[in-house]
Amino acid sequence: MIKALALLFGVLVGATQHPASGPPRLEDGDIIFQTSRSPQSLAIQRATGSRYSHMGMIVHRGGRPYVLEAVATVRYTPLDAWIARGVEGRFVVKRLKDSRTVLTPATTARLRRAAEEFLGRRYDLTFEWSDERVYCSELVWKAYDRAFSLHIGELQRIRDFNLTDPTVQGRLRQRYGDQVPLDEPVISPVAMFESPVLITVAQR
């Protein structure tokens, strides 16, 4: 745990910090991105044109940082374990630009409750826009939407992604057969990563 936090705080983006302020403490509601080692990671990267294929939201529990994420189920994962799961232990942490005014103790609690509504839900392998099952970016997007009516990244349709790549086509056949729901709404990790309402506060 100590080693993971030392790595986290050791590589910070200076443009987002005051030089004399030192490293920022991770805050509840921060959004963390990584390149997953999961079987579908490469297809997500090629479909979206981004190295980042998995994400979650930072929440402190008992003074320790966890990542609330959608994997097999929606669950809390200790931050150090979450970082270690990613390719080369690399990650990026982003935060709302106006987090100091938006994320008060009361509103942060509201955000946490909105996300925890999904605890225990199974991972959505077919990326449907329902609440029955949920995937990683959907979890974080819906939490912010339902807590603040704030959209971090714009929804797209499955047809908007690169579906011509052979790896992507293989995953589509595996999940949908020949009935791909091309007009299904989707929020991708890269759409959230590139959202102008976020700033980078840490990376490795």
N, C-alpha and C positions, 0 to 999 in steps of 0.2 A: 504493500500500500504506500509506504513512504517513498519507495523508489519510483512508483508510478506518478505520484504527485510531484516529486522532484523533476521528473521528465516533463510533466505538464507545465510546471511553472518556469522551466528552464528555457523554453523557446516561445517567446511572446512576440506579438506584433506591436512594435513600438508606436506605430501611427495611431493606435487606438488608446494609448496610455499617456498620462502625464509623466515626464521623465523622472520626477522625484517621487512618484507615488508607489513605485515598486510593482511587483506582479499582482494582478487582480485575483481576488478570490472568486472561484466559480460560484455562480449564483443560481438559485432555483429558477428554472425557465430557460437557462442557457441551452442551446441546441448543439449537439455534437455529431460530427460526421466522420465516417471512415470508409475504407474499401473492405468490404466483407470477404471472407473466405468461403461463403456459402456456395452451393452448386449453381445458383441462379445469378451470382454476382456478375460474371462476365457478360451475360445477356443484358442485364440492367445497364451496365456500363456502355455497351455498344448501342443499345436502343436509345439511351439518353445522351450519349456523347460526353459522359462525365466519369471521372475515376471514382466518384463517391456513390456507393451502392447501398449504404445502410446509415441509419441515423437514430437518434433518440433525444430525450430531454433530461437535463440534469435536475435531480431532486435530492436534497439532503435529508437523511434519516438518522436520528441519533448523532448528529454532528458529522456524519460521513457522507461523501458524495456518491450517489447512485445514478445509473442511467435507467430511466423508464423507457422501455423499448418493446416493440412487437417482434418476437422471434417465433418460436414454436407456439408460445402464448404471449400475451402482454404481461410483462413482469418487470420487477426491479432487479438490476444487475449491478454489483459493485463496480465503481468506475475503473479500478485497476484491472479487473477481470475483463471488462468490456473493451478497454484499450488493447489488452493482450490478444484478444480474439481477432483483431483487424490485421490486415497485411502490414508487416514490418512495424506494427505498433503505432502507425501514423494516424493522425486525427486532426480535425479542425473544430474549434469551438466558436460559435457565433452567438450574438446577443442583440436584443432589440436596441436600436439607436437611442431611443428615449426610455430605456428601461428604468432609469431612476424616477421618472414620473409615472410610468405605466405600472411598474411592478412594485407596488407598495406591499406591506405584509398582508393586507386584506385581499388585494387582487391576486397576489401570488398564491394565496390559499385557494382562491377561486379557480385559478389555472390548474393547480394540482388536483383539485376535486374533479374538474372536467376531464383531465387525463386519466384519473383513477377509475372513472366510470367504465373504462375498457379493461381493467385488470382481469386477467383470466381468459379473455377472449382468444380464440385460436387465430393463428396467422392466416392471412387471406392469400392463398396461392394464385387466385384468379383475379386479384385486384378489383374487386367489386366495390362500388361506392355505397355500401350498406354498412350498418353497425354490427351485423351478425358476426363477421370476422373482420380483422383489421391488419393492415401492413404498416411498415415502420413510418413512412412519411405521412400516411393517412392519420396515424395516431397523433402526431405532433400538430399537424395542420388543424385537425378537428378540435384539439384541446384549445388552441389559440382562438379559433373561430368561435367556439361556444363560450369561452370565458370572456372574450373582448370584442367579438365580431371583427377580428383582425385576420386578414388573409396573408399568410406568409408564403408567397409564390402563387402563381395563377394556375388554376386547373387546366388540364389538357384532355384530349381524347386519346385513346390507344392508337388511333390512326395517325396522330401527330408525331409519333416516334419513328425511329429508323427500324422498319420491320423487314428490310431486305437482307440484313446480315444473316448468314447461315446459322450462327449460334442463336440469334433471336428467333428465327423461324423454327428452329428445333424446339425451343421452349414453348413457343406458341402452339405447335402441334401437340406437344405433350400435355399442355394445360387445357386446350380448347378443341383439339381435333381440327375440323375444317370450319368451325363456327366461331371465329374470333369476333368478340363484341367490339368492333372498331370504334363505336361511339360512346363506350363506357368512360365516364369521367375518371381522371387519374391525377394524382399529385405526385410528382417525382422528387427524389432527394435533390437533384440539381436545380429544380425550380425553386425550392426553398433555399438552397445554398446561395443562389444568385439573387435572392430577393433584396431590393434596395432598402428594406426596413431593418436589415441586419448589419452588424459590423462584426469583424473578426477580432476576438480577444485573446486567443491562444491557438497554437498549432505546433505540430511536431512532424 
